[in-house]
Amino acid sequence: MGLREIEARIAAAEAAVGRPAGSVQLIAVSKVQPNDRVAAVLEQGQRVFGENRVQEAQGKWPGFRERFEGIELHLIGPLQTNKARAAIELFDAIHTLDRPKLAQVLARLAQETGICPPLFIEVNTGEEPQKAGVLPAAVDGFVAETRAMDLPVQGLMCIPPVDEDAALHFARLAGLAERNGLAGLSMGMSGDFERAIAAGATHVRVGSALFGERDYG
Ligand SMILES: *Cc1c(COP(=O)(O)O)cnc(C)c1O
């Protein structure tokens, strides 16, 4: 599916629930995609991209940034503390703040460098043991903790369990964000971004629907 088609579906989903056009940001998830596919989407004008590994993004994006103006890069995958410095240098937003230790490291780096991109706290809305993220019951406390550290937390992010109705998880995340006075909601992927928009998503992370299936070969 092309970029224009995804944009049209986002616009239709915004209109369907009476949200202003342009209130949802499309993050084009380019992880694992070959450079020619990414370049094609850049040529069509898309500038906001998501990657889930620091190292892969480091190899791929400096070159694109030389060729295209105004690229905005979002980290949507797990961040190890030993890669936090590289991450704040490369990324314009981090969607995976998922534990106090990482918050402490980012706060220390922010003090030292004066740099901290906007952050989203990842919430494990399905309370899945194998998944990263703050448990719903711990969100209020963690938000307060990050505010006390002066971290620029902009919103919440979730990846719903694959075998459950995503809409329930989107609603749960929206409720947690509202209760904490957070405006950003990073939720919705290729299979469910319209439902996420209906539930209030401000950032949708769309990969395979835009670029085609990822080939992990
Ligand atoms: C890969 C990934 C996406 C994109 O998934 P698609 O189903 O290909 O749209 C979105 N969010 C996160 C966190 C991802 O890792």
The ligand as a MOL file (V3000), in Angstrom:
LIG
                    3D

  0  0  0     0  0            999 V3000
M  V30 BEGIN CTAB
M  V30 COUNTS 15 15 0 0 0
M  V30 BEGIN ATOM
M  V30 1 C 7.5150 -3.1480 14.0280 0
M  V30 2 C 6.7390 -2.2720 14.9210 0
M  V30 3 C 5.6300 -1.5530 14.4300 0
M  V30 4 C 5.1090 -1.6600 13.0270 0
M  V30 5 O 4.4340 -2.8690 12.8470 0
M  V30 6 P 3.5730 -3.1760 11.5210 0
M  V30 7 O 2.6300 -4.2110 11.9490 0
M  V30 8 O 4.5500 -3.6170 10.4980 0
M  V30 9 O 2.9070 -1.9140 11.1370 0
M  V30 10 C 4.9840 -0.7070 15.3190 0
M  V30 11 N 5.3860 -0.5700 16.5910 0
M  V30 12 C 6.4390 -1.2360 17.0860 0
M  V30 13 C 6.8360 -1.0260 18.5000 0
M  V30 14 C 7.1450 -2.1160 16.2740 0
M  V30 15 O 8.1920 -2.7830 16.7810 0
M  V30 END ATOM
M  V30 BEGIN BOND
M  V30 1 1 1 2
M  V30 2 1 2 3
M  V30 3 2 2 14
M  V30 4 1 3 4
M  V30 5 2 3 10
M  V30 6 1 4 5
M  V30 7 1 5 6
M  V30 8 2 6 7
M  V30 9 1 6 8
M  V30 10 1 6 9
M  V30 11 1 10 11
M  V30 12 2 11 12
M  V30 13 1 12 13
M  V30 14 1 12 14
M  V30 15 1 14 15
M  V30 END BOND
M  V30 END CTAB
M  END
